[in-house]
């Protein structure tokens, strides 16, 4: 009797789904990834062993082509899936609904090479309604998600296999590096170096609390005579004054200016319109 072979990732999920689908379906588990880049020397394919990048499993001279192998501990699961494929009229790939799951589905197609129709089904809960709807909406494997996962895996391998040994030698054995943490650490280090190189600059400014027509507001001192009063943006990371035509007020200057202002209260406030031809008022 023809059957539909459904492949999921975990055996526990397989048993639950098989109880839901019942007759006409056989549900098997892949036990996660069935193919990956080689992890040990005995897994490296013969055709790349003598290549300088053979240990990486990624052709760094040829457009970063990955070389996949079936890990030793996954071969028995692959053989079981090949046996289950015999007599199947169609295959549903029901791996997890993310890029890792999409990648597993693609690798299953590449390894099993089914001669019957193969479709991808996706569901987010293990209920009869969700699974039936997923079967109705069966589709092709999303190649974009597969390539996204593949790119991430290649980057992990390139960073991990080249940087981690340096960490073991220079810092501590057992540390790891990757495509995310390595870049994040670099950003942190760059920022810390900027912090250490920073030199504080001391300057003073003044603010006056003013009121008029029943309203109160704060006004900073922007200019003193014809000179602009310096602010934080007028200093560089070494504490040097870089602002043009900026007056740096010291504590003594500021105190003297406050005393002078107090002696001249009340002030006369003049509004200045700097448009050509407009007189102050």
C-alpha positions in Angstrom: 0.0 0.0 0.0 1.4 3.4 -1.0 2.2 5.7 1.9 3.3 9.3 2.5 6.6 9.6 4.3 6.7 12.5 6.7 10.1 13.5 8.1 10.5 15.7 11.2 13.5 16.4 13.4 12.7 14.7 16.7 11.5 11.2 17.4 9.1 12.4 20.1 7.4 14.8 17.6 7.3 12.0 15.0 5.3 9.7 17.3 2.8 12.5 18.1 2.3 13.4 14.5 1.9 9.8 13.4 -0.9 9.4 15.9 -2.6 12.5 14.4 -2.2 11.5 10.7 -2.9 7.8 11.3 -3.3 5.5 8.2 -1.5 6.2 5.0 1.3 8.1 6.7 4.7 7.0 8.1 6.5 9.6 10.2 10.2 9.4 10.8 12.8 11.5 12.5 16.0 12.9 11.1 17.4 13.5 14.6 18.4 17.1 13.7 21.0 17.9 11.0 21.9 14.9 8.7 24.7 16.7 6.9 27.3 19.3 7.9 30.8 20.5 7.2 33.4 17.9 8.3 34.3 18.1 12.0 37.2 15.7 12.1 40.1 14.6 9.9 38.4 11.2 9.0 35.3 13.0 7.8 37.2 15.1 5.2 36.4 13.9 1.7 39.4 12.5 -0.2 39.1 15.0 -3.0 39.9 17.9 -0.7 42.2 16.4 1.9 45.3 17.8 0.2 43.8 21.2 -0.4 45.1 24.0 1.9 41.5 24.7 2.9 40.6 21.0 3.2 40.4 21.1 7.1 37.9 23.9 6.8 35.6 22.1 4.5 35.1 25.4 2.7 36.7 26.2 -0.6 38.2 29.6 0.1 39.7 29.7 -3.4 36.6 28.8 -5.2 33.7 31.1 -4.2 33.6 29.6 -0.7 31.9 26.4 -1.8 31.0 24.2 1.2 31.7 20.5 1.3 29.1 18.6 3.2 29.4 15.2 4.8 27.1 12.9 6.7 28.6 12.8 10.3 29.5 9.3 11.5 26.9 9.5 14.3 24.1 10.3 11.7 24.7 7.6 9.2 22.4 5.1 10.8 19.5 7.7 10.8 20.1 8.4 7.1 20.0 4.7 6.3 16.8 4.3 8.2 15.2 7.2 6.2 16.4 5.6 2.9 14.7 2.4 4.0 11.5 4.2 4.9 11.5 6.0 1.5 11.0 2.7 -0.3 7.4 2.3 -1.2 6.5 5.9 -0.4 4.3 7.7 -3.0 5.3 11.2 -1.8 7.5 12.9 0.9 6.6 15.7 3.2 9.5 17.5 4.8 8.2 18.7 8.2 11.4 20.0 9.9 11.2 23.0 12.2 9.9 26.3 10.8 13.1 28.3 10.8 16.2 28.6 8.6 17.9 25.6 10.4 14.8 23.5 9.7 14.7 24.7 6.1 18.3 23.7 5.7 17.7 20.3 7.1 14.9 19.8 4.6 17.2 20.8 1.7 19.9 18.4 2.9 17.4 15.6 3.2 16.4 16.1 -0.4 20.1 16.2 -1.5 20.9 13.0 0.4 17.8 10.9 -0.1 17.2 12.0 -3.7 13.6 10.8 -3.7 12.1 9.9 -7.1 8.6 10.7 -5.8 7.1 14.2 -5.3 8.7 16.1 -2.3 7.0 19.0 -0.6 7.8 21.1 2.4 5.1 21.6 5.2 5.4 24.0 8.0 3.3 24.2 11.2 3.8 26.1 14.5 1.9 23.8 16.8 1.3 20.1 17.0 -2.4 19.9 16.7 -4.5 18.0 14.1 -5.9 21.3 12.7 -2.4 22.8 12.3 -0.9 19.7 10.7 -3.9 19.2 8.3 -3.6 22.9 7.2 0.1 22.5 6.7 -0.5 19.5 4.4 -3.0 21.5 2.4 -0.5 24.3 2.0 2.5 22.1 1.1 5.1 24.1 -0.8 8.7 23.9 -2.1 11.7 24.3 0.1 12.6 27.9 0.5 16.0 28.3 -1.1 16.5 31.8 0.3 16.3 30.4 3.9 18.6 27.6 3.0 21.3 30.0 1.6 20.9 32.2 4.7 21.6 29.2 6.9 24.5 28.1 4.7 26.1 31.5 4.8 25.9 31.6 8.5 27.4 28.1 8.8 30.3 29.0 6.5 31.1 32.2 8.4 31.0 30.2 11.7 33.5 27.8 10.3 35.9 30.4 8.8 35.9 32.4 12.1 35.9 29.5 14.5 38.6 27.4 12.9 41.0 30.3 12.3 40.5 32.5 15.4 39.7 30.0 18.2 43.2 28.4 18.1 44.7 31.9 18.5 42.6 32.5 21.6 43.7 29.1 23.0 47.3 30.1 22.5 47.2 33.7 23.6 44.4 33.8 26.1 42.9 30.6 27.4 42.3 27.1 26.1 38.6 26.3 25.4 37.5 29.8 24.4 35.6 30.1 21.1 35.2 32.7 18.4 32.4 33.2 15.9 30.9 35.4 13.3 28.9 37.4 16.0 30.9 37.4 19.2 34.2 38.2 17.4 32.8 41.3 15.8 31.0 42.3 19.0 34.3 42.0 21.0 36.0 44.1 18.3 33.4 46.9 18.7 33.8 46.7 22.5 37.6 46.9 22.3 37.5 49.8 19.9 35.1 51.7 22.1 37.2 51.0 25.2 40.4 52.2 23.5 38.5 55.4 22.6 37.5 55.8 26.3 41.0 55.2 27.5 42.4 57.8 25.0 39.8 60.4 26.0 41.1 63.3 28.1 38.6 65.5 30.0 38.6 69.2 29.4 37.5 71.7 32.1 35.3 74.6 31.1 32.5 76.5 32.6 29.3 78.0 31.3 26.4 80.0 32.8 22.7 79.7 32.8 20.2 82.3 33.9 16.6 81.7 35.1 14.5 84.4 33.6 10.9 85.4 33.8 8.6 87.7 31.9 4.9 88.0 31.3 4.2 85.3 33.9 6.5 82.7 32.3 9.8 81.4 33.5 12.6 79.9 31.4 16.3 79.1 31.5 18.7 80.8 29.1 22.4 79.7 28.6 25.1 82.2 28.0 26.0 81.8 24.3 28.2 84.8 23.7 30.4 87.2 25.7 30.9 90.3 23.7 32.0 89.3 20.3 33.1 85.8 21.4 31.2 82.6 21.5 31.3 80.7 24.8 32.9 77.3 24.4 30.9 74.1 25.0 31.7 70.4 25.0 31.7 70.1 21.2 34.6 72.5 21.0 37.0 70.0 22.5 38.5 66.9 20.9 39.1 63.5 22.5 42.5 64.7 23.8 40.9 67.6 25.6 42.4 70.2 23.2 40.3 73.2 22.2 39.3 72.8 18.5 36.4 75.2 18.2 37.1 78.4 16.3 36.6 81.7 18.0 35.5 80.0 21.2 36.0 81.6 24.6 36.9 79.1 27.4 35.5 80.3 30.8 37.4 79.3 33.9 35.8 79.0 37.3 37.3 82.4 38.2 35.9 83.9 35.0 32.5 82.5 35.6 32.3 83.6 39.2 33.4 87.1 38.3 30.8 87.3 35.6 28.1 86.1 37.9 29.0 88.8 40.4 29.0 91.5 37.8 25.6 90.4 36.5 24.1 90.4 40.0 25.4 94.0 40.5 23.6 95.2 37.4 20.1 93.7 38.1 17.6 94.6 36.7 18.9 94.0 33.3 17.9 95.7 30.1 17.0 93.0 27.5 17.4 93.8 23.9 16.0 91.6 21.1 18.3 91.5 18.1 17.1 90.6 14.7 20.1 89.8 12.6 18.3 90.2 9.2 19.9 92.9 7.1 18.3 96.3 7.4 16.4 95.5 10.7 17.2 97.7 13.7 17.5 96.3 17.2 14.6 96.9 19.5 
